[in-house]
Amino acid sequence: MKVVSQVMPSQEQMQEFFGSGDNGPFVMANLLKFKATAE
Amino acid sequence: MVSEQFRAGSPITFLYLVKHAAEYPDFSVGDAFGLLSNIRGEQVLAGYTAPFPDDNYIAGVRKFLSCVPLLEHHQADCDANDRAWAVLEAFDRPLLTAFSDGGPVTKGGEAEFQQRVPGAESVKHTTNTGGRHFLQEDQPEQLSHSIITFMRD
């Protein structure tokens, strides 16, 4: 599994993200809500 | 494309830009505009970057995008907007609205100004056509004509 940090997106990540051909819906997951479980 | 969703007003793609602007150390207004607007001229983009020669000047820009109230913790920004509207609702000097009819975020927003600001009541408002969010770049002559006509009247 490839894990890429997008927490602080760089200009290169911006170009990759906004230049992507993906056209489906976006889902935003708030991982902080799972913090207690993870710990 | 994702960029098309952004230009259509997708909130989640906007939040990606918010994170970039707020936290990327080398954030550049010109680079962001070059990526996300229709502005292509290097000199024009440099003009948007010029007011922020280094990171000492850019705190406001970094914060500005995050003031768009999309999340629960934005209540303070909503309250600030309400206080701003209270000032506008007491503004009785002439106020022109000259919005773009193609701005994905602001299209139609003129109605609230026209209804709530006393100074907007007796003004002949205009709606600019054929432009998008950066109306001053997309339709500069049309927008200038709207403003000049308003000031002459």
N, CA and C atoms of all chains as a GROMACS GRO file, in nm:
protein
  576
    1MET      N    1   0.084  -0.119   0.000
    1MET     CA    2   0.000   0.000   0.000
    1MET      C    3   0.088   0.125   0.000
    2LYS      N    4   0.057   0.215  -0.090
    2LYS     CA    5   0.133   0.339  -0.097
    2LYS      C    6   0.063   0.446  -0.014
    3VAL      N    7   0.135   0.503   0.080
    3VAL     CA    8   0.078   0.608   0.164
    3VAL      C    9   0.151   0.739   0.135
    4VAL      N   10   0.077   0.839   0.095
    4VAL     CA   11   0.135   0.970   0.063
    4VAL      C   12   0.072   1.075   0.153
    5SER      N   13   0.155   1.152   0.219
    5SER     CA   14   0.102   1.260   0.303
    5SER      C   15   0.047   1.374   0.218
    6GLN      N   16  -0.080   1.405   0.237
    6GLN     CA   17  -0.140   1.519   0.168
    6GLN      C   18  -0.184   1.623   0.270
    7VAL      N   19  -0.130   1.609   0.392
    7VAL     CA   20  -0.171   1.701   0.499
    7VAL      C   21  -0.127   1.843   0.468
    8MET      N   22  -0.011   1.856   0.406
    8MET     CA   23   0.043   1.988   0.371
    8MET      C   24   0.078   1.985   0.224
    9PRO      N   25  -0.023   1.986   0.136
    9PRO     CA   26   0.004   1.961  -0.007
    9PRO      C   27   0.098   2.064  -0.069
   10SER      N   28   0.197   2.011  -0.138
   10SER     CA   29   0.295   2.097  -0.206
   10SER      C   30   0.239   2.144  -0.340
   11GLN      N   31   0.312   2.233  -0.406
   11GLN     CA   32   0.270   2.280  -0.538
   11GLN      C   33   0.265   2.164  -0.637
   12GLU      N   34   0.361   2.069  -0.625
   12GLU     CA   35   0.362   1.953  -0.715
   12GLU      C   36   0.238   1.866  -0.690
   13GLN      N   37   0.201   1.847  -0.562
   13GLN     CA   38   0.081   1.769  -0.532
   13GLN      C   39  -0.044   1.842  -0.578
   14MET      N   40  -0.042   1.975  -0.568
   14MET     CA   41  -0.156   2.054  -0.620
   14MET      C   42  -0.173   2.029  -0.770
   15GLN      N   43  -0.061   2.033  -0.843
   15GLN     CA   44  -0.068   2.013  -0.988
   15GLN      C   45  -0.119   1.874  -1.021
   16GLU      N   46  -0.071   1.775  -0.945
   16GLU     CA   47  -0.115   1.637  -0.969
   16GLU      C   48  -0.263   1.621  -0.937
   17PHE      N   49  -0.306   1.680  -0.824
   17PHE     CA   50  -0.446   1.666  -0.782
   17PHE      C   51  -0.542   1.735  -0.879
   18PHE      N   52  -0.515   1.863  -0.906
   18PHE     CA   53  -0.608   1.938  -0.991
   18PHE      C   54  -0.596   1.900  -1.138
   19GLY      N   55  -0.484   1.838  -1.176
   19GLY     CA   56  -0.468   1.794  -1.314
   19GLY      C   57  -0.520   1.653  -1.338
   20SER      N   58  -0.565   1.588  -1.230
   20SER     CA   59  -0.614   1.452  -1.242
   20SER      C   60  -0.740   1.444  -1.328
   21GLY      N   61  -0.753   1.336  -1.403
   21GLY     CA   62  -0.871   1.316  -1.485
   21GLY      C   63  -0.988   1.257  -1.409
   22ASP      N   64  -0.968   1.227  -1.280
   22ASP     CA   65  -1.078   1.172  -1.200
   22ASP      C   66  -1.197   1.267  -1.202
   23ASN      N   67  -1.315   1.209  -1.212
   23ASN     CA   68  -1.434   1.294  -1.218
   23ASN      C   69  -1.544   1.243  -1.126
   24GLY      N   70  -1.507   1.154  -1.034
   24GLY     CA   71  -1.608   1.100  -0.944
   24GLY      C   72  -1.626   1.187  -0.821
   25PRO      N   73  -1.715   1.144  -0.731
   25PRO     CA   74  -1.737   1.222  -0.608
   25PRO      C   75  -1.619   1.212  -0.513
   26PHE      N   76  -1.600   1.314  -0.433
   26PHE     CA   77  -1.494   1.316  -0.332
   26PHE      C   78  -1.555   1.284  -0.196
   27VAL      N   79  -1.478   1.214  -0.116
   27VAL     CA   80  -1.519   1.185   0.022
   27VAL      C   81  -1.409   1.233   0.114
   28MET      N   82  -1.446   1.309   0.216
   28MET     CA   83  -1.346   1.359   0.310
   28MET      C   84  -1.362   1.282   0.441
   29ALA      N   85  -1.257   1.214   0.483
   29ALA     CA   86  -1.261   1.138   0.608
   29ALA      C   87  -1.188   1.216   0.717
   30ASN      N   88  -1.257   1.239   0.828
   30ASN     CA   89  -1.195   1.306   0.941
   30ASN      C   90  -1.132   1.201   1.032
   31LEU      N   91  -1.004   1.174   1.010
   31LEU     CA   92  -0.936   1.069   1.084
   31LEU      C   93  -0.923   1.101   1.232
   32LEU      N   94  -0.935   1.228   1.268
   32LEU     CA   95  -0.926   1.264   1.410
   32LEU      C   96  -1.038   1.199   1.492
   33LYS      N   97  -1.149   1.170   1.426
   33LYS     CA   98  -1.259   1.106   1.498
   33LYS      C   99  -1.226   0.962   1.538
   34PHE      N  100  -1.124   0.905   1.476
   34PHE     CA  101  -1.083   0.767   1.508
   34PHE      C  102  -0.960   0.765   1.599
   35LYS      N  103  -0.920   0.882   1.644
   35LYS     CA  104  -0.796   0.893   1.724
   35LYS      C  105  -0.803   0.806   1.851
   36ALA      N  106  -0.915   0.814   1.921
   36ALA     CA  107  -0.926   0.739   2.046
   36ALA      C  108  -0.919   0.588   2.021
   37THR      N  109  -0.986   0.543   1.914
   37THR     CA  110  -0.984   0.401   1.880
   37THR      C  111  -0.842   0.356   1.844
   38ALA      N  112  -0.774   0.438   1.765
   38ALA     CA  113  -0.639   0.404   1.722
   38ALA      C  114  -0.543   0.396   1.840
   39GLU      N  115  -0.569   0.478   1.940
   39GLU     CA  116  -0.478   0.478   2.056
   39GLU      C  117  -0.514   0.368   2.156
   40MET      N  118  -1.245   1.639  -1.500
   40MET     CA  119  -1.119   1.661  -1.430
   40MET      C  120  -1.146   1.725  -1.294
   41VAL      N  121  -1.053   1.707  -1.204
   41VAL     CA  122  -1.067   1.767  -1.071
   41VAL      C  123  -1.071   1.920  -1.080
   42SER      N  124  -0.988   1.976  -1.168
   42SER     CA  125  -0.986   2.122  -1.181
   42SER      C  126  -1.122   2.175  -1.226
   43GLU      N  127  -1.193   2.096  -1.307
   43GLU     CA  128  -1.326   2.139  -1.351
   43GLU      C  129  -1.425   2.138  -1.235
   44GLN      N  130  -1.411   2.037  -1.146
   44GLN     CA  131  -1.496   2.032  -1.027
   44GLN      C  132  -1.468   2.154  -0.938
   45PHE      N  133  -1.339   2.190  -0.928
   45PHE     CA  134  -1.302   2.307  -0.847
   45PHE      C  135  -1.368   2.432  -0.905
   46ARG      N  136  -1.357   2.448  -1.035
   46ARG     CA  137  -1.413   2.569  -1.098
   46ARG      C  138  -1.564   2.571  -1.093
   47ALA      N  139  -1.625   2.454  -1.073
   47ALA     CA  140  -1.770   2.449  -1.060
   47ALA      C  141  -1.814   2.472  -0.915
   48GLY      N  142  -1.717   2.491  -0.825
   48GLY     CA  143  -1.751   2.524  -0.687
   48GLY      C  144  -1.749   2.407  -0.591
   49SER      N  145  -1.681   2.296  -0.624
   49SER     CA  146  -1.675   2.180  -0.536
   49SER      C  147  -1.608   2.216  -0.403
   50PRO      N  148  -1.681   2.204  -0.290
   50PRO     CA  149  -1.623   2.244  -0.160
   50PRO      C  150  -1.500   2.164  -0.121
   51ILE      N  151  -1.499   2.033  -0.148
   51ILE     CA  152  -1.387   1.950  -0.102
   51ILE      C  153  -1.259   1.983  -0.179
   52THR      N  154  -1.271   2.005  -0.308
   52THR     CA  155  -1.151   2.044  -0.382
   52THR      C  156  -1.102   2.181  -0.336
   53PHE      N  157  -1.195   2.267  -0.296
   53PHE     CA  158  -1.156   2.397  -0.242
   53PHE      C  159  -1.078   2.380  -0.112
   54LEU      N  160  -1.121   2.284  -0.028
   54LEU     CA  161  -1.052   2.261   0.099
   54LEU      C  162  -0.907   2.217   0.076
   55TYR      N  163  -0.882   2.147  -0.034
   55TYR     CA  164  -0.744   2.107  -0.067
   55TYR      C  165  -0.659   2.232  -0.090
   56LEU      N  166  -0.715   2.330  -0.160
   56LEU     CA  167  -0.645   2.457  -0.181
   56LEU      C  168  -0.625   2.530  -0.048
   57VAL      N  169  -0.726   2.524   0.039
   57VAL     CA  170  -0.716   2.589   0.170
   57VAL      C  171  -0.595   2.535   0.246
   58LYS      N  172  -0.580   2.402   0.247
   58LYS     CA  173  -0.467   2.340   0.317
   58LYS      C  174  -0.335   2.385   0.256
   59HIS      N  175  -0.330   2.384   0.124
   59HIS     CA  176  -0.208   2.424   0.054
   59HIS      C  177  -0.170   2.567   0.090
   60ALA      N  178  -0.266   2.657   0.082
   60ALA     CA  179  -0.238   2.799   0.109
   60ALA      C  180  -0.196   2.821   0.254
   61ALA      N  181  -0.261   2.751   0.345
   61ALA     CA  182  -0.236   2.775   0.487
   61ALA      C  183  -0.104   2.717   0.533
   62GLU      N  184  -0.061   2.605   0.475
   62GLU     CA  185   0.046   2.530   0.539
   62GLU      C  186   0.168   2.500   0.453
   63TYR      N  187   0.158   2.511   0.322
   63TYR     CA  188   0.276   2.481   0.239
   63TYR      C  189   0.378   2.595   0.254
   64PRO      N  190   0.499   2.566   0.297
   64PRO     CA  191   0.595   2.673   0.327
   64PRO      C  192   0.622   2.766   0.209
   65ASP      N  193   0.626   2.712   0.088
   65ASP     CA  194   0.660   2.794  -0.028
   65ASP      C  195   0.537   2.835  -0.108
   66PHE      N  196   0.422   2.847  -0.041
   66PHE     CA  197   0.299   2.886  -0.111
   66PHE      C  198   0.319   3.016  -0.187
   67SER      N  199   0.272   3.018  -0.311
   67SER     CA  200   0.285   3.136  -0.397
   67SER      C  201   0.149   3.167  -0.457
   68VAL      N  202   0.105   3.292  -0.441
   68VAL     CA  203  -0.022   3.334  -0.500
   68VAL      C  204  -0.020   3.315  -0.651
   69GLY      N  205   0.090   3.352  -0.714
   69GLY     CA  206   0.101   3.341  -0.859
   69GLY      C  207   0.093   3.197  -0.906
   70ASP      N  208   0.159   3.107  -0.835
   70ASP     CA  209   0.154   2.965  -0.873
   70ASP      C  210   0.012   2.910  -0.859
   71ALA      N  211  -0.056   2.947  -0.750
   71ALA     CA  212  -0.192   2.898  -0.729
   71ALA      C  213  -0.286   2.952  -0.835
   72PHE      N  214  -0.275   3.081  -0.866
   72PHE     CA  215  -0.360   3.140  -0.968
   72PHE      C  216  -0.330   3.077  -1.105
   73GLY      N  217  -0.202   3.054  -1.133
   73GLY     CA  218  -0.165   2.994  -1.260
   73GLY      C  219  -0.222   2.856  -1.278
   74LEU      N  220  -0.238   2.785  -1.166
   74LEU     CA  221  -0.290   2.649  -1.172
   74LEU      C  222  -0.442   2.646  -1.180
   75LEU      N  223  -0.508   2.738  -1.109
   75LEU     CA  224  -0.653   2.725  -1.088
   75LEU      C  225  -0.738   2.828  -1.159
   76SER      N  226  -0.678   2.931  -1.218
   76SER     CA  227  -0.758   3.031  -1.289
   76SER      C  228  -0.731   3.019  -1.439
   77ASN      N  229  -0.795   3.106  -1.515
   77ASN     CA  230  -0.768   3.111  -1.659
   77ASN      C  231  -0.653   3.207  -1.692
   78ILE      N  232  -0.591   3.264  -1.589
   78ILE     CA  233  -0.483   3.360  -1.610
   78ILE      C  234  -0.358   3.285  -1.656
   79ARG      N  235  -0.302   3.324  -1.771
   79ARG     CA  236  -0.187   3.254  -1.825
   79ARG      C  237  -0.065   3.344  -1.842
   80GLY      N  238  -0.085   3.472  -1.852
   80GLY     CA  239   0.028   3.561  -1.875
   80GLY      C  240   0.121   3.567  -1.754
   81GLU      N  241   0.250   3.544  -1.779
   81GLU     CA  242   0.346   3.544  -1.669
   81GLU      C  243   0.352   3.680  -1.600
   82GLN      N  244   0.344   3.788  -1.677
   82GLN     CA  245   0.351   3.921  -1.618
   82GLN      C  246   0.228   3.950  -1.533
   83VAL      N  247   0.112   3.900  -1.578
   83VAL     CA  248  -0.011   3.921  -1.501
   83VAL      C  249  -0.002   3.844  -1.370
   84LEU      N  250   0.044   3.719  -1.378
   84LEU     CA  251   0.059   3.639  -1.255
   84LEU      C  252   0.160   3.703  -1.160
   85ALA      N  253   0.265   3.760  -1.217
   85ALA     CA  254   0.365   3.827  -1.133
   85ALA      C  255   0.303   3.946  -1.062
   86GLY      N  256   0.205   4.009  -1.126
   86GLY     CA  257   0.136   4.121  -1.064
   86GLY      C  258   0.057   4.079  -0.940
   87TYR      N  259   0.001   3.959  -0.946
   87TYR     CA  260  -0.073   3.908  -0.829
   87TYR      C  261   0.022   3.865  -0.717
   88THR      N  262   0.144   3.830  -0.754
   88THR     CA  263   0.242   3.787  -0.654
   88THR      C  264   0.314   3.905  -0.591
   89ALA      N  265   0.324   4.015  -0.665
   89ALA     CA  266   0.407   4.129  -0.624
   89ALA      C  267   0.378   4.184  -0.483
   90PRO      N  268   0.251   4.190  -0.440
   90PRO     CA  269   0.227   4.247  -0.305
   90PRO      C  270   0.283   4.161  -0.192
   91PHE      N  271   0.329   4.040  -0.225
   91PHE     CA  272   0.374   3.948  -0.121
   91PHE      C  273   0.518   3.902  -0.152
   92PRO      N  274   0.614   3.992  -0.137
   92PRO     CA  275   0.752   3.959  -0.177
   92PRO      C  276   0.815   3.847  -0.095
   93ASP      N  277   0.772   3.827   0.029
   93ASP     CA  278   0.821   3.714   0.106
   93ASP      C  279   0.716   3.675   0.209
   94ASP      N  280   0.746   3.574   0.288
   94ASP     CA  281   0.645   3.516   0.377
   94ASP      C  282   0.599   3.612   0.486
   95ASN      N  283   0.673   3.719   0.509
   95ASN     CA  284   0.631   3.817   0.610
   95ASN      C  285   0.503   3.889   0.569
   96TYR      N  286   0.472   3.888   0.439
   96TYR     CA  287   0.359   3.964   0.388
   96TYR      C  288   0.237   3.877   0.358
   97ILE      N  289   0.248   3.746   0.376
   97ILE     CA  290   0.150   3.658   0.315
   97ILE      C  291   0.054   3.595   0.416
   98ALA      N  292   0.064   3.634   0.543
   98ALA     CA  293  -0.022   3.572   0.645
   98ALA      C  294  -0.170   3.591   0.614
   99GLY      N  295  -0.206   3.710   0.566
   99GLY     CA  296  -0.347   3.736   0.536
   99GLY      C  297  -0.400   3.647   0.425
  100VAL      N  298  -0.318   3.628   0.322
  100VAL     CA  299  -0.360   3.542   0.210
  100VAL      C  300  -0.374   3.398   0.257
  101ARG      N  301  -0.280   3.354   0.339
  101ARG     CA  302  -0.288   3.216   0.391
  101ARG      C  303  -0.417   3.195   0.470
  102LYS      N  304  -0.457   3.296   0.547
  102LYS     CA  305  -0.575   3.284   0.632
  102LYS      C  306  -0.704   3.304   0.554
  103PHE      N  307  -0.698   3.390   0.453
  103PHE     CA  308  -0.819   3.434   0.383
  103PHE      C  309  -0.906   3.318   0.334
  104LEU      N  310  -0.843   3.223   0.267
  104LEU     CA  311  -0.921   3.112   0.210
  104LEU      C  312  -0.990   3.031   0.319
  105SER      N  313  -0.926   3.018   0.434
  105SER     CA  314  -0.986   2.938   0.542
  105SER      C  315  -1.101   3.008   0.611
  106CYS      N  316  -1.126   3.134   0.575
  106CYS     CA  317  -1.238   3.207   0.634
  106CYS      C  318  -1.371   3.172   0.566
  107VAL      N  319  -1.366   3.102   0.454
  107VAL     CA  320  -1.491   3.060   0.388
  107VAL      C  321  -1.558   2.957   0.480
  108PRO      N  322  -1.676   2.987   0.532
  108PRO     CA  323  -1.736   2.902   0.637
  108PRO      C  324  -1.797   2.774   0.581
  109LEU      N  325  -1.717   2.668   0.577
  109LEU     CA  326  -1.764   2.540   0.526
  109LEU      C  327  -1.776   2.433   0.635
  110LEU      N  328  -1.705   2.452   0.745
  110LEU     CA  329  -1.698   2.347   0.847
  110LEU      C  330  -1.756   2.396   0.980
  111GLU      N  331  -1.778   2.300   1.071
  111GLU     CA  332  -1.842   2.334   1.199
  111GLU      C  333  -1.763   2.438   1.277
  112HIS      N  334  -1.631   2.429   1.271
  112HIS     CA  335  -1.551   2.520   1.352
  112HIS      C  336  -1.543   2.661   1.293
  113HIS      N  337  -1.618   2.686   1.186
  113HIS     CA  338  -1.618   2.818   1.126
  113HIS      C  339  -1.723   2.912   1.184
  114GLN      N  340  -1.782   2.875   1.296
  114GLN     CA  341  -1.888   2.958   1.353
  114GLN      C  342  -1.840   3.101   1.379
  115ALA      N  343  -1.714   3.114   1.424
  115ALA     CA  344  -1.662   3.248   1.452
  115ALA      C  345  -1.658   3.332   1.324
  116ASP      N  346  -1.627   3.267   1.210
  116ASP     CA  347  -1.625   3.339   1.083
  116ASP      C  348  -1.767   3.376   1.040
  117CYS      N  349  -1.863   3.288   1.067
  117CYS     CA  350  -2.003   3.320   1.038
  117CYS      C  351  -2.047   3.440   1.122
  118ASP      N  352  -2.007   3.442   1.249
  118ASP     CA  353  -2.042   3.555   1.336
  118ASP      C  354  -1.980   3.685   1.284
  119ALA      N  355  -1.856   3.675   1.236
  119ALA     CA  356  -1.789   3.794   1.180
  119ALA      C  357  -1.863   3.842   1.056
  120ASN      N  358  -1.910   3.747   0.974
  120ASN     CA  359  -1.988   3.785   0.856
  120ASN      C  360  -2.117   3.856   0.896
  121ASP      N  361  -2.180   3.807   1.002
  121ASP     CA  362  -2.304   3.871   1.048
  121ASP      C  363  -2.278   4.015   1.093
  122ARG      N  364  -2.163   4.035   1.160
  122ARG     CA  365  -2.129   4.171   1.204
  122ARG      C  366  -2.100   4.262   1.084
  123ALA      N  367  -2.040   4.204   0.982
  123ALA     CA  368  -2.013   4.282   0.860
  123ALA      C  369  -2.144   4.321   0.792
  124TRP      N  370  -2.239   4.227   0.788
  124TRP     CA  371  -2.369   4.256   0.727
  124TRP      C  372  -2.442   4.367   0.803
  125ALA      N  373  -2.425   4.370   0.936
  125ALA     CA  374  -2.489   4.475   1.016
  125ALA      C  375  -2.437   4.613   0.973
  126VAL      N  376  -2.308   4.621   0.940
  126VAL     CA  377  -2.252   4.746   0.891
  126VAL      C  378  -2.309   4.780   0.754
  127LEU      N  379  -2.314   4.680   0.667
  127LEU     CA  380  -2.365   4.703   0.531
  127LEU      C  381  -2.512   4.742   0.533
  128GLU      N  382  -2.587   4.687   0.625
  128GLU     CA  383  -2.731   4.720   0.632
  128GLU      C  384  -2.756   4.864   0.677
  129ALA      N  385  -2.651   4.930   0.724
  129ALA     CA  386  -2.662   5.070   0.763
  129ALA      C  387  -2.594   5.162   0.659
  130PHE      N  388  -2.544   5.103   0.551
  130PHE     CA  389  -2.468   5.180   0.451
  130PHE      C  390  -2.565   5.241   0.351
  131ASP      N  391  -2.572   5.374   0.348
  131ASP     CA  392  -2.671   5.439   0.262
  131ASP      C  393  -2.608   5.518   0.146
  132ARG      N  394  -2.478   5.507   0.128
  132ARG     CA  395  -2.415   5.569   0.010
  132ARG      C  396  -2.436   5.476  -0.110
  133PRO      N  397  -2.431   5.530  -0.233
  133PRO     CA  398  -2.457   5.446  -0.351
  133PRO      C  399  -2.366   5.323  -0.358
  134LEU      N  400  -2.425   5.209  -0.381
  134LEU     CA  401  -2.350   5.083  -0.392
  134LEU      C  402  -2.392   5.009  -0.517
  135LEU      N  403  -2.295   4.983  -0.604
  135LEU     CA  404  -2.320   4.912  -0.730
  135LEU      C  405  -2.284   4.765  -0.715
  136THR      N  406  -2.369   4.677  -0.767
  136THR     CA  407  -2.329   4.538  -0.783
  136THR      C  408  -2.302   4.514  -0.931
  137ALA      N  409  -2.190   4.450  -0.960
  137ALA     CA  410  -2.151   4.421  -1.100
  137ALA      C  411  -2.091   4.281  -1.102
  138PHE      N  412  -2.169   4.184  -1.060
  138PHE     CA  413  -2.121   4.047  -1.048
  138PHE      C  414  -2.107   3.980  -1.186
  139SER      N  415  -2.036   3.869  -1.187
  139SER     CA  416  -2.028   3.783  -1.304
  139SER      C  417  -2.145   3.685  -1.302
  140ASP      N  418  -2.201   3.657  -1.420
  140ASP     CA  419  -2.308   3.558  -1.424
  140ASP      C  420  -2.252   3.416  -1.436
  141GLY      N  421  -2.118   3.406  -1.439
  141GLY     CA  422  -2.056   3.273  -1.454
  141GLY      C  423  -1.960   3.238  -1.342
  142GLY      N  424  -1.960   3.315  -1.235
  142GLY     CA  425  -1.872   3.284  -1.122
  142GLY      C  426  -1.929   3.169  -1.042
  143PRO      N  427  -1.858   3.057  -1.034
  143PRO     CA  428  -1.917   2.940  -0.968
  143PRO      C  429  -1.946   2.961  -0.821
  144VAL      N  430  -1.876   3.050  -0.756
  144VAL     CA  431  -1.896   3.072  -0.613
  144VAL      C  432  -1.991   3.189  -0.588
  145THR      N  433  -1.975   3.296  -0.665
  145THR     CA  434  -2.046   3.420  -0.634
  145THR      C  435  -2.168   3.448  -0.720
  146LYS      N  436  -2.191   3.366  -0.823
  146LYS     CA  437  -2.304   3.391  -0.914
  146LYS      C  438  -2.435   3.405  -0.835
  147GLY      N  439  -2.506   3.511  -0.858
  147GLY     CA  440  -2.635   3.532  -0.790
  147GLY      C  441  -2.622   3.602  -0.656
  148GLY      N  442  -2.500   3.620  -0.609
  148GLY     CA  443  -2.479   3.681  -0.478
  148GLY      C  444  -2.519   3.827  -0.470
  149GLU      N  445  -2.535   3.889  -0.589
  149GLU     CA  446  -2.572   4.030  -0.588
  149GLU      C  447  -2.710   4.054  -0.529
  150ALA      N  448  -2.797   3.954  -0.538
  150ALA     CA  449  -2.936   3.973  -0.491
  150ALA      C  450  -2.940   4.012  -0.343
  151GLU      N  451  -2.855   3.950  -0.264
  151GLU     CA  452  -2.857   3.978  -0.121
  151GLU      C  453  -2.809   4.121  -0.093
  152PHE      N  454  -2.707   4.166  -0.168
  152PHE     CA  455  -2.660   4.304  -0.151
  152PHE      C  456  -2.771   4.402  -0.191
  153GLN      N  457  -2.836   4.373  -0.302
  153GLN     CA  458  -2.940   4.464  -0.351
  153GLN      C  459  -3.058   4.471  -0.254
  154GLN      N  460  -3.084   4.360  -0.185
  154GLN     CA  461  -3.198   4.357  -0.093
  154GLN      C  462  -3.165   4.416   0.044
  155ARG      N  463  -3.040   4.401   0.087
  155ARG     CA  464  -3.008   4.434   0.227
  155ARG      C  465  -2.934   4.566   0.245
  156VAL      N  466  -2.872   4.619   0.141
  156VAL     CA  467  -2.794   4.742   0.156
  156VAL      C  468  -2.878   4.860   0.109
  157PRO      N  469  -2.909   4.954   0.198
  157PRO     CA  470  -2.993   5.068   0.158
  157PRO      C  471  -2.937   5.145   0.039
  158GLY      N  472  -2.805   5.160   0.031
  158GLY     CA  473  -2.744   5.236  -0.077
  158GLY      C  474  -2.758   5.170  -0.213
  159ALA      N  475  -2.798   5.046  -0.217
  159ALA     CA  476  -2.813   4.975  -0.344
  159ALA      C  477  -2.951   4.994  -0.406
  160GLU      N  478  -3.043   5.056  -0.331
  160GLU     CA  479  -3.182   5.061  -0.375
  160GLU      C  480  -3.204   5.139  -0.504
  161SER      N  481  -3.141   5.255  -0.514
  161SER     CA  482  -3.170   5.342  -0.628
  161SER      C  483  -3.063   5.336  -0.737
  162VAL      N  484  -2.981   5.234  -0.734
  162VAL     CA  485  -2.871   5.221  -0.830
  162VAL      C  486  -2.911   5.124  -0.943
  163LYS      N  487  -2.868   5.159  -1.065
  163LYS     CA  488  -2.892   5.070  -1.179
  163LYS      C  489  -2.778   4.968  -1.183
  164HIS      N  490  -2.807   4.847  -1.140
  164HIS     CA  491  -2.704   4.744  -1.129
  164HIS      C  492  -2.680   4.674  -1.264
  165THR      N  493  -2.562   4.614  -1.275
  165THR     CA  494  -2.530   4.539  -1.396
  165THR      C  495  -2.485   4.398  -1.360
  166THR      N  496  -2.506   4.306  -1.453
  166THR     CA  497  -2.452   4.171  -1.441
  166THR      C  498  -2.362   4.148  -1.561
  167ASN      N  499  -2.236   4.117  -1.536
  167ASN     CA  500  -2.140   4.098  -1.644
  167ASN      C  501  -2.147   3.955  -1.697
  168THR      N  502  -2.143   3.943  -1.829
  168THR     CA  503  -2.160   3.812  -1.891
  168THR      C  504  -2.028   3.763  -1.952
  169GLY      N  505  -2.018   3.632  -1.963
  169GLY     CA  506  -1.903   3.573  -2.033
  169GLY      C  507  -1.778   3.560  -1.949
  170GLY      N  508  -1.785   3.593  -1.821
  170GLY     CA  509  -1.669   3.580  -1.734
  170GLY      C  510  -1.693   3.476  -1.627
  171ARG      N  511  -1.588   3.448  -1.550
  171ARG     CA  512  -1.603   3.352  -1.440
  171ARG      C  513  -1.564   3.422  -1.309
  172HIS      N  514  -1.491   3.352  -1.222
  172HIS     CA  515  -1.463   3.407  -1.090
  172HIS      C  516  -1.372   3.530  -1.097
  173PHE      N  517  -1.271   3.525  -1.184
  173PHE     CA  518  -1.178   3.637  -1.197
  173PHE      C  519  -1.230   3.731  -1.306
  174LEU      N  520  -1.338   3.796  -1.275
  174LEU     CA  521  -1.409   3.878  -1.374
  174LEU      C  522  -1.321   3.988  -1.431
  175GLN      N  523  -1.236   4.048  -1.347
  175GLN     CA  524  -1.150   4.156  -1.394
  175GLN      C  525  -1.051   4.108  -1.499
  176GLU      N  526  -1.020   3.979  -1.501
  176GLU     CA  527  -0.932   3.924  -1.603
  176GLU      C  528  -1.010   3.875  -1.724
  177ASP      N  529  -1.128   3.818  -1.698
  177ASP     CA  530  -1.205   3.757  -1.806
  177ASP      C  531  -1.278   3.861  -1.893
  178GLN      N  532  -1.333   3.964  -1.828
  178GLN     CA  533  -1.411   4.065  -1.899
  178GLN      C  534  -1.374   4.205  -1.849
  179PRO      N  535  -1.248   4.245  -1.868
  179PRO     CA  536  -1.204   4.373  -1.809
  179PRO      C  537  -1.277   4.494  -1.864
  180GLU      N  538  -1.305   4.496  -1.994
  180GLU     CA  539  -1.369   4.615  -2.052
  180GLU      C  540  -1.514   4.626  -2.006
  181GLN      N  541  -1.581   4.511  -1.999
  181GLN     CA  542  -1.722   4.511  -1.956
  181GLN      C  543  -1.733   4.557  -1.810
  182LEU      N  544  -1.646   4.504  -1.726
  182LEU     CA  545  -1.650   4.541  -1.585
  182LEU      C  546  -1.613   4.688  -1.567
  183SER      N  547  -1.511   4.733  -1.639
  183SER     CA  548  -1.470   4.874  -1.630
  183SER      C  549  -1.584   4.965  -1.673
  184HIS      N  550  -1.653   4.928  -1.780
  184HIS     CA  551  -1.765   5.008  -1.829
  184HIS      C  552  -1.874   5.018  -1.722
  185SER      N  553  -1.900   4.906  -1.652
  185SER     CA  554  -2.002   4.906  -1.546
  185SER      C  555  -1.965   5.006  -1.437
  186ILE      N  556  -1.839   5.004  -1.397
  186ILE     CA  557  -1.795   5.091  -1.286
  186ILE      C  558  -1.791   5.238  -1.330
  187ILE      N  559  -1.738   5.263  -1.450
  187ILE     CA  560  -1.728   5.401  -1.499
  187ILE      C  561  -1.867   5.462  -1.515
  188THR      N  562  -1.960   5.384  -1.570
  188THR     CA  563  -2.097   5.433  -1.587
  188THR      C  564  -2.159   5.466  -1.452
  189PHE      N  565  -2.138   5.381  -1.355
  189PHE     CA  566  -2.191   5.404  -1.219
  189PHE      C  567  -2.133   5.532  -1.160
  190MET      N  568  -2.004   5.554  -1.175
  190MET     CA  569  -1.941   5.672  -1.115
  190MET      C  570  -1.985   5.800  -1.186
  191ARG      N  571  -2.007   5.794  -1.317
  191ARG     CA  572  -2.053   5.912  -1.390
  191ARG      C  573  -2.197   5.948  -1.353
  192ASP      N  574  -2.278   5.844  -1.331
  192ASP     CA  575  -2.419   5.870  -1.296
  192ASP      C  576  -2.429   5.926  -1.154
   0.00000   0.00000   0.00000
